[in-house]
Amino acid sequence: MDHAVVIGASMSGLLAAAALHRLFGRVTVLDRDTLPTVDAHRRGVAQSRHAHGLLAKGREVIDELLPGLSAELVAQGAIRGDLQRDARHIHGGHRLARGDSGLSGLLASRPLLEGQIRRRVSALPGVRVLADRIATGLLAQDGRVTGVRPADGEPIPADLVVDAGGRGSRTPFWLGELGYEPPREERVVIDVRYGTREFRRRPGDLDGDLVVIIAPTPEHPRGGVAERRARRRAPLVPKPGRRPAPLRALEPFPRRAAGDRGRGVRVQPALRPGHDGRRAGGEGPARGGAAAAGVLPPDRQDRGRAVGHHGRR
Ligand SMILES: Cc1cc2nc3c(=O)[nH]c(=O)nc-3n(C[C@H](O)[C@H](O)[C@H](O)COP(=O)(O)OP(=O)(O)OC[C@H]3O[C@@H](n4cnc5c(N)ncnc54)[C@H](O)[C@@H]3O)c2cc1C
């Protein structure tokens, strides 16, 4: 087999390319975004400004496809840890017991994670990652998909096409255009929204924990996460909730944090007033400080805006 084309150069597309390059002489990955040359946010990954973690199995699989990737991320500021032993989980006002899970995850910003994977995949023999290339349809012949139609330029023939276009995938529509029945679709409505703040860290904050997770419950549908980040001047603090959860007001954080669900969490001043998590990422040098987070009460949620959305659009 000679040529595989992957639509989408985000996590699935890049990792698909890492797997396919073992089977195909050439792998071409197309993305409609202008892909950043440094670890920065980009349009197609709106959630990249929020706190981000990589769970153990995902990290393991990525290391299998791209050996040494975890170590490279750690060298660039990601934090490795046991997310059962080194994290504080608070559920329904109770702190969960700690313990060695033997499962090692990573805390790394999404731009760092995706940027390093993109660098590694782009360097694989036979793999090309092309930015600013929009796929607009599929080519087909004799009941087989035979390539991709880009918005500009010549059709791209392929022995295999992988659609890793994420939630905006057009494959069902494209298959319909070719006269095929679109696949049956299942949708799970999650309707969780995130708001994020960055805070300066102080050594010793979070008592050495990597992350504090205050889970939402049916009675308290808003939760919170405070994440420590090495070599970065502040962590990200997302606050998921079931409804738009704007986060301009910071004053309620300490008060709320003093309640049952946030016991033991202190709050530092935000890096700058009104910051809404839209700042570009990358792991910069530390300026010290410590992480803190709280959960906003519903009646204080009305000022500001949510910057993320998990669920149906
Ligand atoms: C708020 C939030 C927080 C999250 N936190 C975490 C976390 O902490 N840890 C974690 O592991 N996961 C997290 N996730 C989930 C994770 O971000 C997604 O699972 C992941 O990004 C999905 O990757 P993907 O490659 O399948 O699709 P996407 O990331 O959606 O990428 C699709 C890509 O395809 C490109 N594309 C689409 N259509 C075309 C086209 N026609 N032509 C060319 N290119 C195209 C887009 O530009 C994009 O780059 C979070 C998600 C959200 C929303």
Ligand as a Chemical Component Dictionary entry (heavy atoms), coordinates in Angstrom:
data_LIG
# 
_chem_comp.id                   LIG 
_chem_comp.type                 NON-POLYMER 
_chem_comp.pdbx_formal_charge   0 
_chem_comp.three_letter_code    LIG 
# 
loop_
_chem_comp_atom.comp_id 
_chem_comp_atom.atom_id 
_chem_comp_atom.alt_atom_id 
_chem_comp_atom.type_symbol 
_chem_comp_atom.charge 
_chem_comp_atom.model_Cartn_x 
_chem_comp_atom.model_Cartn_y 
_chem_comp_atom.model_Cartn_z 
_chem_comp_atom.pdbx_ordinal 
LIG C1  C1  C 0 -13.329 21.728 27.449 1  
LIG C2  C2  C 0 -12.599 20.456 27.074 2  
LIG C3  C3  C 0 -11.606 19.949 27.914 3  
LIG C4  C4  C 0 -10.923 18.786 27.565 4  
LIG N1  N1  N 0 -9.935  18.313 28.407 5  
LIG C5  C5  C 0 -9.253  17.200 28.052 6  
LIG C6  C6  C 0 -8.195  16.703 28.879 7  
LIG O1  O1  O 0 -7.862  17.272 29.916 8  
LIG N2  N2  N 0 -7.542  15.572 28.484 9  
LIG C7  C7  C 0 -7.875  14.922 27.313 10 
LIG O2  O2  O 0 -7.234  13.896 26.996 11 
LIG N3  N3  N 0 -8.868  15.357 26.517 12 
LIG C8  C8  C 0 -9.559  16.474 26.853 13 
LIG N4  N4  N 0 -10.554 16.921 26.050 14 
LIG C9  C9  C 0 -10.910 16.134 24.856 15 
LIG C10 C10 C 0 -9.927  16.338 23.712 16 
LIG O3  O3  O 0 -9.618  17.696 23.553 17 
LIG C11 C11 C 0 -10.554 15.773 22.425 18 
LIG O4  O4  O 0 -10.925 14.438 22.661 19 
LIG C12 C12 C 0 -9.590  15.792 21.276 20 
LIG O5  O5  O 0 -9.202  17.097 20.928 21 
LIG C13 C13 C 0 -10.258 15.143 20.065 22 
LIG O6  O6  O 0 -9.275  15.111 19.072 23 
LIG P1  P1  P 0 -9.634  14.821 17.579 24 
LIG O7  O7  O 0 -8.338  14.793 16.834 25 
LIG O8  O8  O 0 -10.499 13.614 17.474 26 
LIG O9  O9  O 0 -10.567 16.017 17.079 27 
LIG P2  P2  P 0 -10.336 17.577 17.146 28 
LIG O10 O10 O 0 -9.418  17.979 18.243 29 
LIG O11 O11 O 0 -11.697 18.173 17.091 30 
LIG O12 O12 O 0 -9.571  17.908 15.793 31 
LIG C14 C14 C 0 -10.150 17.872 14.534 32 
LIG C15 C15 C 0 -9.130  18.489 13.582 33 
LIG O13 O13 O 0 -9.586  18.330 12.261 34 
LIG C16 C16 C 0 -9.431  19.558 11.553 35 
LIG N5  N5  N 0 -10.466 19.551 10.524 36 
LIG C17 C17 C 0 -11.799 19.428 10.721 37 
LIG N6  N6  N 0 -12.440 19.419 9.545  38 
LIG C18 C18 C 0 -11.480 19.512 8.570  39 
LIG C19 C19 C 0 -11.519 19.549 7.148  40 
LIG N7  N7  N 0 -12.674 19.497 6.467  41 
LIG N8  N8  N 0 -10.346 19.651 6.472  42 
LIG C20 C20 C 0 -9.163  19.718 7.142  43 
LIG N9  N9  N 0 -9.079  19.694 8.495  44 
LIG C21 C21 C 0 -10.220 19.584 9.202  45 
LIG C22 C22 C 0 -9.610  20.637 12.632 46 
LIG O14 O14 O 0 -8.973  21.848 12.263 47 
LIG C23 C23 C 0 -8.916  19.975 13.826 48 
LIG O15 O15 O 0 -7.529  20.244 13.853 49 
LIG C24 C24 C 0 -11.249 18.093 26.369 50 
LIG C25 C25 C 0 -12.237 18.607 25.524 51 
LIG C26 C26 C 0 -12.914 19.770 25.871 52 
LIG C27 C27 C 0 -13.979 20.306 24.912 53 
# 
loop_
_chem_comp_bond.comp_id 
_chem_comp_bond.atom_id_1 
_chem_comp_bond.atom_id_2 
_chem_comp_bond.value_order 
_chem_comp_bond.pdbx_ordinal 
LIG C1  C2  SING 1  
LIG C2  C3  SING 2  
LIG C2  C26 DOUB 3  
LIG C3  C4  DOUB 4  
LIG C4  N1  SING 5  
LIG C4  C24 SING 6  
LIG N1  C5  DOUB 7  
LIG C5  C6  SING 8  
LIG C5  C8  SING 9  
LIG C6  O1  DOUB 10 
LIG C6  N2  SING 11 
LIG N2  C7  SING 12 
LIG C7  O2  DOUB 13 
LIG C7  N3  SING 14 
LIG N3  C8  DOUB 15 
LIG C8  N4  SING 16 
LIG N4  C9  SING 17 
LIG N4  C24 SING 18 
LIG C9  C10 SING 19 
LIG C10 O3  SING 20 
LIG C10 C11 SING 21 
LIG C11 O4  SING 22 
LIG C11 C12 SING 23 
LIG C12 O5  SING 24 
LIG C12 C13 SING 25 
LIG C13 O6  SING 26 
LIG O6  P1  SING 27 
LIG P1  O7  DOUB 28 
LIG P1  O8  SING 29 
LIG P1  O9  SING 30 
LIG O9  P2  SING 31 
LIG P2  O10 DOUB 32 
LIG P2  O11 SING 33 
LIG P2  O12 SING 34 
LIG O12 C14 SING 35 
LIG C14 C15 SING 36 
LIG C15 O13 SING 37 
LIG C15 C23 SING 38 
LIG O13 C16 SING 39 
LIG C16 N5  SING 40 
LIG C16 C22 SING 41 
LIG N5  C17 SING 42 
LIG N5  C21 SING 43 
LIG C17 N6  DOUB 44 
LIG N6  C18 SING 45 
LIG C18 C19 SING 46 
LIG C18 C21 DOUB 47 
LIG C19 N7  SING 48 
LIG C19 N8  DOUB 49 
LIG N8  C20 SING 50 
LIG C20 N9  DOUB 51 
LIG N9  C21 SING 52 
LIG C22 O14 SING 53 
LIG C22 C23 SING 54 
LIG C23 O15 SING 55 
LIG C24 C25 DOUB 56 
LIG C25 C26 SING 57 
LIG C26 C27 SING 58 
# 
